[in-house]
Amino acid sequence: MSMNPHETQPQSGPVFFERRELDLILRVYGRMVAQGEWRDYAMVGHKEFAEFAVFRRSGDAPLYRIEKRPALQTRQGQWAVIGEGGQILKRGRDLAQALRVFDGRRFQVID
C-alpha cells in the first residue's frame, strides 16, 4: 500500500485566523476605534503566518501587527503583538493574554 506524500506533510496553504480569534481581535480594534486611536485595518494570510495590521490612518505604516505563527506554538507561542518599529511588545501561546498589551491604553487624559 503506497502512502500519499501529501498526507504526511503539514497543510500548505495560507495561515488564517479562526472566528473565535477574530472576535477577540475585533473587540480590541473596536475599542481603539471608539477612542479615536485606530482608523483602519488589514488582514493577510501568508504561508507561515497570519497578520492583522492596524493603522492610525489608511496609507500609513501599521501602528501594530498581531501575528499568528502556528509553527511557534510549542516554543515561545504562536501569538505576537509587534509595534510600529518592529519590536515585539508581547508574545505568547494565548491570544487574549497577548492582546492585554493594549489594556493600558484604555483610558487617556484629555487636555
Order of alpha helices (4+ residues) and beta strands (2+ residues): alpha-alpha-beta-beta-beta-beta-beta-alpha
